[in-house]
Every structure is written in structure tokens, then in C-alpha cells.
Amino acid sequence: MLTEINFDGLIGPSHNYAGLSHGNLAATNNAGKVSQPRAAALEGISKMRANIALGLTQGILLPLARPDHDWLESLATSYADAAPHLQAQALSASAMWAANAATVSPAPDTADGRCHLSAANLVTMPHRSHEWRGTLAQLRIAFADPAFAVHDAVPAPFGDEGAANHMRLCVEHGRPAVEVFVYGVSGGPFPARQHREASASVARRHRLDPARTLFVAQSEAAIAAGAFHNDVVAVANERVLFTHELAFEGKEGFYKELRDRLPEVEIVEVPAARVSLADAVSSYLFNAQLVTLPSGGMALILPEEARENAAVWSWLQDMVAGNGPIRHLEVVDVRQSMANGGGPACLRLRVVCDPAKVDPRFLVDNAKLDRIAAVVAAHWPERIDSAMIADPALIATIERARTALLEALGLNELGPR
């Protein structure tokens, strides 16, 4: 039976605030602050527990090996000898944002009836551009069954940011969908990270039906306001598109094409007069998990920051009081991730598939989360400030922590070479 699985990235032991992501306002505004990797990972685990309590199927993706010694070696240096900016880029724990791990096209959408996954190349940002090989290694283990086709990243220079710029709309998860690829053009003061050529390449390799595939430009205003990914201003689930009024260029044409292909679609548009782009970005209203509950209806899993923003919370209260499809709000605390620019939706990759076809080591229940939390509590650093990243003792702690996690989960094949 096809089920939507949310694979959350476990926040890694090297989580720190280096401010590496130009265009991500939270990340750059919090550069140099003290991070709390242990608390961050435990927040993420609590979010996964909240999903399980809602009756959702939950998976996990693991932190990548950090520092990335292979990447530094390709630059003819070592961590000890590298310049501070290269150390920060090699140490980044940004793979925790699993929405950037890959783009996923479930079996009902593809010509060969397999679920296709393409690792994202993330070439726009140096600290993320070397993630894909480690991500690909995990995907090939987790989705090794013939029911899946796992693809390498799209080659540079065409930037691909994965599911953060991809939406899937359908009557229900197990039915054929309209897949929507959102790309940027200029980006204004900030880089547009998703290239149309990358999106088109993924659509072709996933063997999607062109008649049920749409490409739409993210609005320049949204990118300039700090919506570096589409999932900062829009999110979709089954027949519902939940979007800010200013998310897309040429939105009326896009809405018409979407309605033509999926007449059942419900577009829930938040007007800029009620919630500004600035409020949408700072609260991460749209970087929420929009999910279908087993009991029926849809829930929006939001960060605490959405509840703390008066304009956003007022609009949400009006929405759930109405007769729309989103009737339940679930608030989670992911402040450590939010301070680096990643909300609840950033932390997860959604895959519609048969859970029995997934390597069970990547699926979690509360008992497995207990084991993971124990490893985190015992091994994750309590704090990291910018002055610590050159400290060999910190690096040794980070590497031991990941090794302990792999051993606890029986995934030693993901260990260092």
C-alpha cells in the first residue's frame, strides 16, 4: 500500500551558525551566534514524535560525515590547514534540511511505475555543493529495492535544490499527480537557486507525463524578501495548494493550468494584505508540513514562530474557523533549526511509497527514537561557537558522535572510508 513517509533529517553534531547561506535571512542574521547541537537534535526528535502521535509514518535521514575530508582533499588541503571559511563549509550540518536531499516522483506519476529520486546538487552554495554524494549513498541504501530508481545529481552549473522547489498535487497520495517544479530567474539581490534546466532534467529522468508536469517561476519579490526556496512561500498536499499571494510570477496563468490538469484542486491563498512577505518569511508560515491525517482532514505542522507572529496567527485562526480543507494546527519547537533558516518542512523529505520496500533501518518509531535520543544526549556537543570550529577536540567529538549513531542503528556502511 502506498503511504506518504516523512523522512526527517536528524540534526547533526556539527550544527553551528556560520552564516554561509546568502539569501537565507535567518542564517545570515544569526551568523556567529552560539549553537546548541544537542538541543537542536532533540528538538528534531520531538517533532518526529509529534508526527508519529498524529498517526503519520516517520522515517529518518542521518547526518553526513563532517568535516567533509574528501571535499577538502579535492581542494588540496586538510581541515587543520584549511582557511577558516573552508573549515566552516566543510563542517556545515546543512544536510539536516532533508527537503533539499532529493526530488521525489512516486510510482503513480512515472512511466515505468517506479518511485524515482534524484539527489539534489545544491551547487549554488559552496557549503551545500558537496552534500549530494553523502546523500546519494544514504538514498541508495534506504531505497535499494527495485521499486525505486535513485539517480545521481544533475550536473553543474544547473542548480537543483530538490523537493524545496517541487510540489505534488493529486486527489490522494496513491493516485497520479500533477508535479509542479518551481524555478527562479534572477533572484534580485539574492541568488535564484533553482534553475529551470535542472527542473526539466529531473522531470525527464523521472519519466513524467509532460501533460501532467508544470514549470512555474518563483516571484522575484518573494526571493528578494528572503524566500530562497519555494517552500518558504508555498506548500502543497494532495489536492491543496497553500500559498502566499505573491509566491509566483504569472500566478493566474499558473492557477489556470493547474485547475485544467487537476479540477479538484483547492487553492488556499494567503493575501499580502493580511500576511506580508516579511511576516511569512520570518514566521515560516509556509515552511510547515501540510499533511493528511489518518482520521481524515489536513493538518499544518508549524513552528512556534508562526504562533508568535500576531498577523500570521490571526489569519490561521480565521482559516481553521472556516470551511476550508486545513482544519488542524500542530505547533512544534524547532528554534535551533529556525535560527539557521530551516522550519518543519525544511527538515523533511516526503516519499510516497510502500513502507515495506524501504530499508527498515531508515524507519522510526518511538522506541527507535529513544535509542537515537540516548546517543544524542551522550555524544552531541552541547554548544558550538565560531571560535571553536578550529579546535581538534571539537572535531574529534563530532566524528565520534556520528560513529556512535551509525553503530546504534546498524548502518556502519555509511561510516568514513
C-alpha positions in Angstrom: 0.0 0.0 0.0 1.3 3.4 -0.9 1.8 5.7 2.1 3.4 9.1 2.5 6.5 8.8 4.7 8.2 11.9 6.1 11.9 11.3 6.3 13.3 13.9 8.7 17.0 14.8 8.7 18.5 14.3 12.2 20.3 17.5 13.1 24.0 16.6 13.2 26.6 17.2 15.9 28.3 19.9 13.9 25.3 22.2 13.8 26.6 25.7 14.0 25.8 29.3 12.9 28.4 30.2 10.3 26.0 32.4 8.2 27.0 30.6 5.0 23.7 30.9 3.1 23.4 34.2 1.2 19.7 35.0 0.8 18.6 33.0 3.9 17.9 35.9 6.2 17.8 33.9 9.4 21.1 32.1 8.7 22.9 35.4 7.9 21.3 37.4 10.7 22.4 34.8 13.3 25.9 34.3 12.0 28.4 33.9 14.8 25.9 33.1 17.5 26.4 30.1 19.8 24.5 27.0 18.6 23.3 24.1 20.6 23.7 20.9 18.6 22.4 18.6 21.3 19.2 20.7 22.0 18.7 21.1 18.2 18.8 17.3 17.6 16.4 16.7 20.5 14.0 19.3 19.1 14.0 17.5 15.8 13.4 14.2 17.5 10.4 15.7 19.4 9.0 16.9 16.1 9.2 13.3 14.7 7.4 12.1 17.8 4.7 14.6 17.3 4.3 13.3 13.7 4.0 9.7 15.0 1.4 10.8 17.5 -0.6 12.2 14.6 -0.6 8.8 13.1 2.0 9.6 10.4 4.6 7.2 9.1 8.0 8.5 10.0 11.5 8.0 8.6 14.9 9.4 9.2 18.0 10.5 7.3 21.3 10.7 9.1 23.9 13.4 9.5 26.6 13.3 6.9 30.3 12.8 7.7 31.6 16.2 8.9 34.1 17.7 8.4 34.0 16.5 4.8 37.6 15.4 4.5 37.1 14.2 0.9 35.9 17.6 -0.2 38.9 19.3 1.4 41.2 16.8 -0.1 39.8 17.7 -3.5 40.9 21.3 -2.7 44.4 20.0 -1.9 44.1 20.9 1.8 43.2 19.3 5.1 40.9 20.5 7.9 43.8 21.6 10.1 45.4 23.6 7.2 42.3 25.0 5.6 41.3 28.6 5.7 38.5 29.4 8.2 35.9 29.8 5.5 36.7 26.4 4.1 36.6 24.9 7.5 33.1 26.3 8.0 32.0 25.0 4.7 33.4 21.5 5.3 31.8 21.4 8.8 28.3 22.5 7.9 25.5 20.3 9.1 23.1 21.7 6.5 22.1 18.2 5.2 19.8 18.2 8.2 17.3 20.0 5.9 16.2 16.9 4.1 13.8 18.8 1.8 17.0 19.6 -0.1 18.1 16.0 -0.2 16.3 15.0 -3.4 13.3 15.4 -5.7 10.8 12.5 -5.4 8.3 11.3 -8.1 6.2 8.5 -6.7 5.3 5.4 -8.8 1.8 6.6 -9.9 3.4 9.6 -11.7 6.1 7.8 -13.7 6.1 6.0 -17.0 7.8 2.9 -15.6 5.8 2.6 -12.4 8.8 3.1 -10.1 9.4 5.7 -7.5 12.2 8.0 -8.8 14.5 10.0 -6.5 17.2 12.4 -7.8 19.8 13.7 -5.4 19.9 17.5 -5.4 23.2 19.1 -6.4 22.9 22.3 -4.4 25.7 23.9 -6.4 24.6 27.5 -5.7 26.1 27.4 -2.2 29.6 26.0 -1.7 28.8 24.6 1.8 26.0 22.6 0.3 27.5 21.7 -3.1 29.4 18.7 -1.6 26.4 17.1 0.2 25.0 15.2 -2.7 27.5 12.3 -2.6 26.8 11.5 1.0 23.1 12.0 0.5 23.1 9.7 -2.6 24.9 7.0 -0.5 22.0 7.0 2.0 19.3 7.1 -0.6 20.8 4.1 -2.4 20.7 2.1 0.8 17.3 3.3 2.0 15.7 2.8 -1.4 17.7 -0.2 -2.8 14.5 -2.1 -3.6 13.7 -2.4 -7.4 10.6 -0.4 -6.7 12.8 2.7 -6.7 15.1 4.3 -9.1 17.8 6.5 -7.5 19.6 9.0 -9.7 22.8 11.0 -9.4 22.6 14.7 -9.1 22.0 17.0 -12.1 25.4 18.2 -13.3 26.7 21.7 -12.7 26.1 24.5 -13.4 22.4 23.9 -13.3 21.4 24.5 -9.7 18.9 21.9 -8.2 17.6 22.3 -4.7 15.4 19.3 -4.5 12.0 19.0 -3.0 12.1 22.5 -1.6 11.2 23.7 -5.1 8.9 20.9 -6.1 5.2 20.3 -5.3 2.9 17.3 -6.0 -0.9 17.7 -6.2 -3.3 14.8 -6.6 -6.7 13.6 -5.4 -4.9 11.3 -2.9 -1.3 10.2 -2.4 -1.6 6.9 -4.2 -3.2 8.4 -7.3 -1.4 10.0 -10.3 -0.4 13.6 -9.6 0.4 16.9 -11.3 4.0 17.6 -10.4 5.0 21.3 -10.2 8.6 22.4 -10.5 9.3 26.0 -9.2 12.4 27.8 -10.5 14.0 31.2 -10.1 15.2 33.6 -12.7 17.4 36.5 -11.5 16.7 36.5 -7.8 17.3 40.2 -7.5 19.6 40.9 -4.6 19.8 37.2 -3.7 20.6 34.2 -5.9 17.8 32.2 -7.6 18.9 28.8 -6.6 16.7 26.5 -8.7 17.4 26.6 -12.5 14.6 25.7 -14.9 17.1 23.5 -16.8 17.7 21.4 -13.7 13.9 21.0 -13.1 13.4 20.0 -16.7 16.2 17.4 -16.4 14.7 15.9 -13.3 11.2 15.7 -14.9 12.7 13.9 -17.9 14.8 11.4 -15.9 11.8 10.6 -13.7 9.8 9.9 -16.9 6.9 12.2 -16.0 4.0 12.8 -18.3 4.5 16.3 -19.9 0.8 16.8 -19.8 0.8 16.5 -16.0 4.0 18.4 -15.4 4.1 22.2 -14.8 7.0 24.6 -14.5 6.4 28.0 -12.8 8.7 30.8 -11.9 9.0 31.9 -8.3 8.3 35.6 -7.9 11.2 38.0 -7.8 9.5 39.7 -4.9 9.5 36.5 -2.9 13.1 35.8 -3.5 14.1 39.3 -2.6 12.1 39.1 0.6 14.2 36.0 1.7 12.2 33.2 0.2 15.3 31.4 -1.1 13.2 28.2 -1.7 9.6 27.9 -2.9 8.7 26.1 0.3 9.2 29.4 2.2 6.1 30.8 0.4 4.1 27.8 -0.7 3.4 24.1 0.2 1.1 21.5 -1.3 -0.5 18.3 -0.1 -2.9 16.1 -2.1 -5.5 18.4 -3.7 -4.5 21.5 -1.6 -2.1 24.3 -2.6 -1.4 26.5 0.4 0.4 29.6 -0.9 1.1 33.3 -0.4 -0.5 35.7 -2.8 3.0 36.8 -4.0 4.6 33.4 -4.3 4.6 33.0 -8.1 5.2 35.0 -11.3 2.2 35.0 -13.5 0.1 33.2 -10.9 -3.2 33.5 -12.7 -1.9 31.6 -15.6 -0.3 29.0 -13.3 -3.6 28.6 -11.3 -5.5 28.1 -14.6 -3.1 25.4 -15.9 -3.2 23.7 -12.5 -7.0 23.7 -12.5 -7.1 22.4 -16.0 -5.0 19.4 -15.1 -6.5 18.8 -11.6 -10.0 20.2 -11.4 -10.3 19.0 -7.8 -7.5 21.4 -6.7 -8.2 23.7 -3.8 -6.0 26.8 -3.7 -5.8 28.4 -0.3 -4.1 31.8 -0.9 -3.0 34.0 2.0 -3.4 37.7 1.0 -0.5 40.0 1.3 -2.8 42.5 3.0 -3.2 40.1 5.9 0.3 38.5 6.0 3.2 40.4 4.4 6.0 38.6 2.7 8.2 39.7 5.6 5.9 38.1 8.1 5.6 34.9 6.0 9.4 34.6 5.8 10.2 35.4 9.5 7.4 33.1 10.8 7.9 30.3 8.2 4.1 30.1 7.9 4.5 28.2 4.6 7.6 26.2 5.7 5.1 24.0 7.5 4.3 20.3 6.9 0.9 20.1 5.3 -0.2 16.6 5.9 -3.3 14.3 5.6 -4.3 12.8 8.9 -5.3 9.1 9.1 -8.5 10.2 10.7 -9.3 12.5 7.8 -8.7 16.1 7.0 -5.4 18.0 6.9 -3.1 19.5 9.5 -0.5 22.2 9.3 2.6 21.5 11.4 4.0 24.9 12.2 7.0 26.4 14.1 6.4 28.3 17.3 7.4 31.4 15.5 4.2 31.3 13.5 2.2 31.4 16.7 4.2 34.3 18.0 3.6 36.4 14.9 0.3 38.2 15.5 -0.7 38.7 11.9 0.1 35.1 11.0 -1.7 33.6 13.9 -4.7 35.8 13.4 -5.0 34.6 9.8 -4.5 31.0 10.8 -7.3 31.2 13.4 -9.6 32.6 10.8 -8.6 29.9 8.3 -9.3 26.9 10.6 -12.6 28.5 11.7 -13.8 28.4 8.2 -14.9 25.6 5.9 -11.5 25.1 4.2 -9.6 21.8 3.9 -7.0 22.7 6.6 -8.7 22.3 10.0 -5.9 21.4 12.5 -2.8 23.3 13.6 0.1 21.5 15.3 2.8 23.7 16.7 6.4 22.4 17.2 9.5 23.8 18.7 12.4 23.7 16.2 14.1 27.0 17.2 17.6 25.8 16.7 16.9 24.9 13.1 14.8 28.1 12.6 17.7 30.2 13.6 19.7 28.7 10.7 16.7 29.2 8.3 15.0 25.8 8.4 11.5 25.2 9.5 9.5 22.0 9.9 9.2 21.5 6.1 12.9 22.0 5.6 13.6 19.2 8.0 11.7 16.5 6.0 11.7 14.8 2.7 8.3 13.3 1.8 8.3 10.0 -0.1 5.1 8.2 -1.2 5.8 4.5 -1.4 5.2 1.1 0.2 7.0 1.3 3.6 7.7 -2.5 3.2 10.0 -1.6 0.3 12.2 0.8 2.4 15.2 -0.4 4.3 13.8 -0.6 7.8 16.8 1.0 9.4 15.6 4.3 8.0 12.1 4.0 9.5 11.5 5.0 13.1 9.0 4.5 15.9 9.2 5.9 19.4 11.4 3.1 20.6 14.0 3.7 17.9 13.8 7.4 18.6 14.5 6.7 22.3 17.8 4.9 21.2 18.7 7.8 18.9 17.9 10.4 21.6 20.2 8.5 24.0 23.1 8.7 21.5 22.4 12.4 21.0 22.3 13.0 24.8 25.6 11.1 25.3 27.6 12.3 22.3 26.3 15.5 20.7 28.2 18.7 21.7 26.2 20.9 24.0 27.3 24.2 22.3 29.5 25.4 19.4 30.6 29.0 18.9 32.5 30.3 15.9 35.8 30.3 17.8 35.6 26.5 18.4 35.5 25.2 14.8 39.3 25.0 14.5 39.6 23.1 17.8 40.7 19.5 17.1 39.0 18.3 20.2 35.6 19.5 18.9 36.2 17.8 15.6 37.0 14.5 17.3 33.8 14.8 19.4 31.7 15.4 16.3 33.2 12.4 14.4 32.8 10.1 17.4 29.2 11.2 17.8 28.3 10.2 14.3 30.1 6.9 14.6 28.2 6.1 17.7 24.9 6.8 15.9 25.8 4.6 13.0 26.7 1.8 15.3 23.4 2.2 17.2 21.4 1.9 14.0 23.5 -0.8 12.4 24.5 1.5 9.5 28.2 1.2 9.7 28.5 1.1 5.9 27.8 4.8 6.0 31.0 5.4 8.1 34.1 7.1 6.9 36.1 5.5 4.1 
